[in-house]
Amino acid sequence: MPIYTFITEFQGGTYINQQQADDLRAACFLWKAEIAGGGYVPHLNNKAFSKAFDADIDELPPIPLDEMRNVWLFHLMLGDDLMDLHIVQTDTSPAYAETHPLGHVFSTTR
């Protein structure tokens, strides 16, 4: 099952998360659930985030970057704030997924 790495930029912070899913759409919903669960992105209005995600995931879904394989870009507007999300399908081999646990690292400084 593929692993997707989510690189999120919001209000000057960069947050990295990985999700394992059958496809990009399923991985995005797993990412949304983790973000909406709170604590992952400081100062995030979780209700506004969930509403923006639900409105945009089908209408303005992640788009593949030109001349890149397995890389997408997704934007969410949360009031006056823009959340940029880069998604990279980082591995598809079962052996790698079994030996490397998923997790997230976040940094709030630039």
Residue pairs with C-beta under 8 A, 6 or more apart in sequence:
1 20
1 21
1 22
1 92
1 94
1 97
2 20
2 21
2 22
2 23
2 27
2 89
2 91
2 92
3 18
3 19
3 20
3 89
3 90
3 91
3 92
3 96
3 97
3 102
4 18
4 19
4 20
4 21
4 24
4 27
4 31
4 87
4 88
4 89
4 90
5 16
5 17
5 18
5 87
5 88
5 90
6 16
6 17
6 18
6 19
6 27
6 31
6 85
6 86
6 87
7 14
7 15
7 16
7 85
7 86
7 87
7 88
8 14
8 15
8 16
8 17
8 35
8 41
8 83
8 84
8 85
9 15
9 83
9 84
9 85
10 41
10 44
10 78
10 81
10 82
10 83
10 84
11 43
11 81
12 108
12 109
12 110
13 41
13 42
13 106
13 107
13 108
13 109
13 110
14 106
14 107
14 110
15 40
15 41
15 104
15 106
15 107
16 104
16 105
16 106
17 31
17 34
17 35
17 40
17 104
18 90
18 102
18 103
18 104
19 27
19 30
19 31
19 34
19 102
20 27
20 97
20 102
21 27
21 30
24 62
24 72
24 87
24 89
25 57
25 61
27 87
28 57
28 62
28 74
28 87
29 57
32 49
32 50
32 53
32 57
34 40
34 104
35 41
35 44
35 46
35 49
36 46
36 49
36 50
36 53
37 46
38 44
38 46
40 104
40 106
41 49
41 106
42 108
44 78
45 78
45 79
48 78
48 79
49 76
49 78
49 83
52 76
52 77
52 78
52 83
53 76
56 74
56 75
56 76
60 74
60 75
61 74
62 72
62 73
62 74
62 85
62 87
63 72
63 73
63 74
64 71
64 72
65 71
65 72
65 73
70 88
70 89
70 90
71 86
71 87
71 88
71 89
72 86
72 87
72 88
73 84
73 85
73 86
73 87
74 84
74 85
74 87
75 82
75 83
75 84
75 85
76 82
76 83
76 85
77 83
91 97
91 100
